[in-house]
Amino acid sequence: MSYDAERQSIESRLKSAWTATPIKYENVAYTPGNTTTAFIELMIINSESVQVSLGSPALYRHPGTISINVRTRLQIGSSMAKQYADTLAGIFRGKQFDGITCRSPRVLRLGEVNGWFMYNVGIPFFRDELFNSEVAVPSPSNSPSRTPSLTPSRTPSATPEP
């Protein structure tokens, strides 16, 4: 699964389960009408991947955090923001979908930020992917050779020819 496929899966899950407010996606134009209409904003924060098995193909774990900011009006209390945070946490808590495994969310009060009252919901997740450690890579002289490389694979590689 590519990082873009990961993004599509997470966005799709959120979009299909969330109807309470508009959703602002990463690097997509969004202009809130004013500071009276609540909305959420989704960010996917990837961390360093790690090899979790030996051999070829090797299994790599790609961890990250689904980070969702909840923005509500100022001076109306925190009830609405907390209800939204609870619902968002439940959409992802302990869920597995499209090869993504979500863990236990944490909810953090951010308070007043740039004219909004905010909470952040952070859901740690990971996905695993197999990569071959040896693949055919053309050398600069265009003669075939085999050099180590990390190339995604879903099946074990064939035994290389000499």
C-alpha positions in Angstrom: 0.0 0.0 0.0 1.4 3.4 -1.0 1.2 6.5 1.2 -1.4 7.8 -1.2 -3.5 4.7 -0.9 -3.2 4.9 2.9 -4.5 8.5 2.7 -7.4 7.5 0.4 -8.4 4.7 2.8 -8.3 6.9 5.9 -10.2 9.8 4.1 -12.8 7.4 2.8 -13.5 5.9 6.2 -13.9 9.3 7.8 -16.0 10.7 5.0 -18.4 7.7 5.1 -18.8 7.8 8.9 -18.8 11.6 9.6 -21.7 13.8 8.7 -21.8 16.3 11.6 -19.7 19.0 10.0 -17.7 19.8 6.9 -14.2 18.2 6.7 -11.1 20.1 5.7 -8.6 17.7 4.0 -4.8 18.2 3.7 -3.7 20.7 1.1 -7.3 21.1 -0.3 -8.7 24.6 -0.5 -11.2 25.2 2.3 -12.6 28.4 3.5 -14.8 28.4 6.6 -17.6 30.8 6.1 -16.9 32.4 9.5 -16.1 31.3 13.0 -19.7 30.2 13.8 -19.8 27.0 11.7 -17.9 24.1 13.3 -15.7 21.9 11.1 -13.0 19.3 11.4 -9.6 19.0 9.7 -7.8 15.8 8.9 -4.1 15.4 8.9 -2.1 12.1 8.4 1.2 12.2 10.1 3.6 9.4 9.1 6.5 8.2 11.2 9.7 6.3 10.4 9.0 2.8 9.0 10.8 -0.2 10.5 11.7 -3.6 9.3 9.9 -6.2 11.4 11.0 -9.4 9.8 14.1 -11.0 8.3 14.6 -12.4 4.9 13.2 -11.6 1.5 10.5 -10.4 1.2 10.9 -8.4 4.4 7.9 -7.1 6.3 8.0 -3.3 7.0 5.7 -1.6 9.5 4.6 2.0 8.6 3.3 3.8 11.7 1.6 7.1 11.9 -1.1 9.2 13.5 -4.5 10.2 12.2 -4.8 13.7 13.6 -8.2 15.4 13.6 -8.7 19.0 14.8 -12.2 19.8 16.0 -13.1 23.5 15.6 -16.2 24.9 17.3 -17.4 28.4 18.1 -16.0 30.3 21.0 -18.1 31.0 24.1 -20.5 28.1 23.8 -18.8 25.7 26.2 -16.9 22.6 25.4 -19.8 20.1 25.2 -20.1 20.1 21.4 -16.3 19.8 20.8 -16.2 16.9 23.3 -19.1 15.1 21.7 -17.4 15.5 18.2 -14.1 14.2 19.7 -15.9 11.2 21.2 -17.6 10.4 17.9 -14.3 10.8 15.9 -12.4 8.6 18.4 -15.1 5.9 18.0 -14.8 5.9 14.2 -11.2 4.7 14.4 -10.7 3.2 17.9 -9.4 -0.4 17.5 -10.6 -0.6 13.9 -8.9 -2.5 11.0 -9.6 -1.5 7.4 -7.8 -1.8 4.1 -4.7 -3.1 5.8 -4.6 -0.3 8.4 -4.8 -1.1 12.1 -5.8 1.7 14.5 -5.0 1.8 18.1 -6.4 3.7 21.1 -7.1 7.4 20.5 -6.1 10.3 22.7 -8.2 13.5 23.0 -6.3 16.7 23.8 -7.9 20.1 24.6 -6.2 22.8 22.6 -8.6 25.6 23.8 -8.9 28.9 22.0 -6.9 29.0 18.8 -7.3 31.8 16.2 -10.9 32.4 16.9 -11.9 28.8 17.5 -12.4 26.5 20.4 -10.4 23.3 19.6 -9.8 19.7 20.6 -7.5 17.3 18.8 -8.1 13.6 18.4 -5.0 11.6 17.7 -5.3 8.0 16.6 -2.0 6.0 16.3 -2.1 3.5 13.4 0.2 1.2 11.4 0.2 -0.7 8.2 2.5 -3.6 7.2 4.0 -4.1 3.7 6.3 -6.7 2.2 9.3 -5.5 0.2 11.8 -7.6 -1.7 15.4 -6.9 -0.8 16.8 -8.0 -4.1 15.6 -6.8 -7.5 16.9 -6.4 -11.0 18.2 -2.9 -11.4 19.9 -1.8 -14.7 23.5 -0.6 -14.2 24.7 2.6 -15.8 26.2 0.6 -18.7 22.8 -0.9 -19.4 24.1 -4.4 -18.6 21.8 -6.4 -16.3 22.9 -6.8 -12.7 21.3 -7.4 -9.4 21.8 -4.9 -6.6 19.9 -4.6 -3.3 16.9 -2.3 -3.4 13.7 -1.8 -1.6 10.8 -2.5 -4.0 7.2 -3.1 -2.9 6.0 -6.7 -3.4 3.1 -8.8 -2.3 4.7 -12.1 -3.3 8.2 -13.5 -2.7 10.7 -12.8 -5.4 11.9 -15.6 -7.7 15.4 -16.9 -7.3 17.7 -14.5 -9.2 19.6 -15.9 -12.2 23.4 -15.7 -12.1 
